[in-house]
Amino acid sequence: MKQLTVISGKGGTGKTTLVGAFAALAGNKVLADCDVDAPDLHLILKPEIKEEKKFSGSKLAFIDYEKCIKCGKCYENCKFDAISEDIKIDELRCEGCGVCAYVCPVNAIELKKRDSGTLFISKTRFGPMVHAKLNIGEEASGKLVTLVRNTAREVAEKMKKDLIIIDGSPGIGCPVIASLTGSDLVLIVTEPTLSGMHDLERVYGVSKHFGIETVVCINKYDINKENTEKIENFCKKSGIESVGKIPYNPEFTKAMIEEKTIIEYNDDPAVKDMWKKIEEKIKCPS
């Protein structure tokens, strides 16, 4: 079983649009949307949810007021200001660190699992999809991404799929690292802007750190050919293969408006050519 992870150093480069196109082109695969903070692959693929599971990635402090002696130690030691002077818990501020329970002299405080998000196993017109939604204000994104990936692997094994296509998060943070680890190939989607070039270098540093083979796609390459050339020079210098240069095309937006992939909308040749290169690499990794 192979795993392809598609990431970008910044949002808005076209990462999810390309993952949707790959979903239309690839055979015998499972899709995994690991952008749990702001998932949007479902907007194109319109999944039919088959299973739904609650996710608990953190804990919340609860006070037993029958035991509480109002000594104020929890209030004095909470570094997140989650406990008021009258010993009330602010659920939005509580980080579940456990200091309050540790300092309580009468064991009146207990940490309990909190509802942090939801995992979904769905059916799409292109096959099974695993995706999730992290609740607002939760910080357990890395754990939820790992759960999405592990579940996708279980689904792939059960349904005898030989490829998992992962839509990762933008940036270089915890959810991106959780999306990358264990992948066979990483595709970084970038664009010829100053921020696009800067963030390409940063996110490549992450994939390089984990020793994962990495390739690059330059989306909307013709909006600034000078910057495109700079990206290509960076790729050559870094030993990264550029597998695709996608021209600016308003039909991508039209396809999204109709809730279709670009392949369904106009069978885009540049995307199809890029997929052939990726498919060859993922089947025969170097």
N, C-alpha and C positions, 0 to 999 in steps of 0.2 A: 504494500500500500504506500503510495506516494502522497506528499503534502506540498501544495503550492500556496504560498502566502503572498498576498498582494498588499503592499503598504505604500505610504507616501509621507514625506517629511512634513507636509502641511495639508490642511483640508482644502477641498475644492479642485483638486488636480484631475479628477475623473476616475479615481480608483474604483469606486463602486460601480460606475458605469461600465468599466472594462470587466469587472467580475461578473456582471450580468451578461455581458457578451460571451464571456468564457463559459458561462452556464449553458448558453444556447449552443455552443460549439463542442464542448467536451462530452464524451460518452462515459457511462458507468462511473459516476462520481457522486459525492455528497458535498453540499454547500454548507459553509459555516460562516456566519456573520459575527465576527469577534469585535466589532465596534459597539460594545455594549452600552457605552455612554450615550451615543447618538446613532443607533442603528437605522439604516435606510435602504438596505438591499430589498427588504420586503415591499417597498414602494414599487419596484419594478417587477418582482417575481410573484407578488400577491399570494403568499403562502396560505394554505389551508391547515390550521393548527390541529394536530392529532393528539399531542400530549403537552401538558403544562405542569411544570414543577416549580415550587417556591424555592428560592435560594436564600440561605442565611450565611452571610459572609462576615458579619461582625456581631458584637454583643451590646446589650443595653443594661444599664444599672437600674435595679428596682429596690425600693426601700420598704422594709417591713416596719410600719409605724407602730406596731404593738411592741416591737423590740427596741425601736429607736429611743435614745435618751437625750436627743437634741444637743449633743456635746459640741457639734460644729466641726469636728475633725475632717469630715468628708468635704465640707465647704472650704475649709482652709487649705486642703491639699489638692483640690481639683484644679489642674492647670488649664482646663478648657472652659472654665466658668460655667460648667454645666449644672452646678448645684447652687441654689440660692441660699441666702442667709436663713430663710425659714425652712431649709432642708427639703426643697422640691427639685426634682430632676427635670432638666430641659432636654427632651429627647433629641432635638435638632443639634444640640451642642455636644451631647455625650458621645465620646469616642470608644467607649467600652474598654478602656485601658486597665481598669480594675484597681486603681489606686484607692478609690473610696472604700471598696470592700476590704482592702488590705489594712487600712488604718482604722476601720470601725472597731471599737473595743467590745461591742456586744454582738458582732456578726449579724447586723440588721440589714446589710446590703448584699444583694445577690446579682450576679451577672447572668442574663438570659439571652438566648439567641434572638436576634431581631430579623424581621423580614427585610432583606436587602435587595431583592429583585426577583425576576421570573425567567425561567428557561423554557424554551419552546422547541418541540420537535414537530416539523411541519412537512407537508407535501406540496411541491410546486410542479408546474408544467415541465420542469427540467429535472425532476427527481427530488430526493429528500433534502431537507434543509434544517440545520440546527441554528437557532438564534436566541437572543436574550435581551432583556431590558433591565438595566440597573436603576433602582429607585433614586429619586432626586436627593442629592445630598450624601449619598453613600460613597464610600471610598474603597470598596473591595472589588474594584474593576478587574484587577489581575486575577483574583480567585475565580471570578465569574467567567472570564475569558478561558481560563484553564478548564473549567467545567464544560464550557461549550466545545472546546477542542476534544476533550476526553469523550464526551457524548457523541460527537461526530465520528470519532474513531469506532466507538461501539456500534453505531448505526451502520458504518461502512463494513465492519466485520460481519455483522448480522445479515446484511443485504448483499454481501460479496461484491462490494464496490472497490475499485483499485485506485481511486484518486479522491483526495479531499481538497477542495478549493476554498481558501480562507480569505475573507475580506477583513483585513486588519484595521486597527485604528490609525489615524494620522498622528504624527509626532514621534517622540522617542521615549515616552513614559512607560510605566508599568504594564498597561494593557498591550502595548506594542511588543515588549519583551516577551510577555506571555503568549502572544500570537506567533512569534518567530521560533521559539525554542522547539527543536525537533523537526523543523521543516526541511524538505529536501531541496527546495528552490525558493528564492525570494525575488519577486518582481517589484521594483520601486517605480512608481509612477510620478513623474515630475513635469514641470512646465518651464518654459524659457523666461522666467521672471527672476528678479534678484532674490526674492524670498524663496522661490522654488529651488534655485541653485544652492542657496545657503542651507536649506533644510535637507536637500538631497545629500549633501556632504555629511550632515549630522546623522541622518538615519542610516546611511551606508556604514558609518562607523559602528552602529549597533549590530547590523548583520555581519559585518567583518569580525567583530569581537566574538561572535558565536561560531565563526568559521563556516557560515552557510553560503553556498554558491548564490551569487546575486546577479541579476540582470536588470536593465533599465529600459523604460519606455518614456519617450519625450512626447507628451501630449500637447496639441496645439503648437507644434514646433514652428509653424510658419508665421506666428504673430511677432516673433522677434528672432530672426535667423542669426543675429550676432550672438545672442545669449545661447541659442541652440548649439552654435559652434563651441562656445565655452564649455557647455555641458559635455559635448562629445569629447573635447580635449581632456576634461576631468576623467571621463570614463576610460579613455585610452591610457592615461597616466596611472589610473588606479587598477587597470586590468579588468574592468567591468564591460561585459558585452552589452551593446545597445541593440535590443531585439525589435524595437519598433519606433517609428516616427509617425505620429498621427496628426494630420493637418487639421486646422480649425474647420469645423463643419457644423452649421446650425441644425443639421438633421439629428444630431445627438439630443439636442433639447426637445425637438419635435417628437422623437421616439419616447423620451421620458414622459412627456405630457400625455402620450397615449398609453403609458404604462407598458411599454415594450422595450426590449433590448434593441441596440442598434442593428444587430444581425437580423432580427425579425422585421425591423423597419425597412432597411435597404441593403442588407447583406454586405456591410462595409468591407471592401477588399483589404484595406490597411490593417484592420483588426484581425481579419482572417489570416493574413500573412504572418502577423505577429504570433497568433495562437499556434500556427504550425511550427514555428521556431521553439516556442515554449514547450509544446507537446513533445518535440523531439528531445529536448533537454531533460524533461521530467521523466521520460521513459529510459533515457540513457545518460544518467548524470555523470559528469566528469569526475 
